[in-house]
Amino acid sequence: MGKFENKREATTLQKMVQKLENSGHLYVEFAKTEIAENIYLAMKREDVSKAELARRLGKSRAYVTQILQGGVNFTIESLVRIATVLDCELDMRLAPNTMIEHWNLQSLGNVGKAENSDNFVGTGSEKPTAANTNELALAA
């Protein structure tokens, strides 16, 4: 593949990401994934299996799998219920959106170095968290 094709692909990818950012779909998917990750971490912390979470929620194991894959469009009620059965409280915050952009295509090569990025805050010992974005966490 020549240089022209790589540049064309990068431009196409950049346009696609920009379109997703402008539509809000990218942020929605990011939020669903973050919620799913928080639920998974709460399950690990409480030593709760998928089958046990399904039993506690009165739902199928397939539904729990959808939750953990980020395939569920959550309601406040469902999030509160999940938090409750995992012995957690739902912690939601809205913060001003001052982050320049979610994706910086020029920094994709630094994916593993997020803790050193100016777009992340933290002490370096915990998982980086996007600065100044809406946050949702299941607090134990």
Buried (B, 14 or more C-beta within 10 A) or exposed (E): EEEEEEEEEEEEEEEEBBEBBEEEEBBEEBBBEBBBBBBBBBBEEBEBEBEBBBBBBEBEBEBBEBBBEBEBEBEEEBBBBBBEBBEBEBEEEEEEEEEEEBBEEEEEEEEEEBBEBEBBEEEEEEEBEBBEBBBBBBEE
